[in-house]
Amino acid sequence: MILEHAVLNIKRGQSKDFEAAMAKARPLIEATPGFQRMEVRPCVESKDRYLLLVWWGSVEAHTVGFRQSAQYQQWRELLHHFYEPFPTVQHYGKPL
């Protein structure tokens, strides 16, 4: 199992719109083979910041299966305009 991690900094004052867009985008990623689960958590200390965690069966399920899909194009249209700056996405292996 692989854990995808990204800190999402949202343009000031757009958190409510981001949350609504994420609710629409969520089924797109959930339909991807290899997807296991996802959490989006708001930051306690910094308004307009979220932690995205996605569990995948493999890195390729994310980087190829999702990112090269039509669903990803819709995901991108719904969400990417909220980010400032664009987030760095990293993948982590099994817990020690």
ABEGO torsion letter per residue (X at the ends): XBBBBBBBBBBBGAAAAAAAAAAAAAAAAAABBGBABBBBBBBAABBGBBBBBBBBABAAAAAAAAAABAAAAAAAAAAAAABOBBBBBBBBBBBX
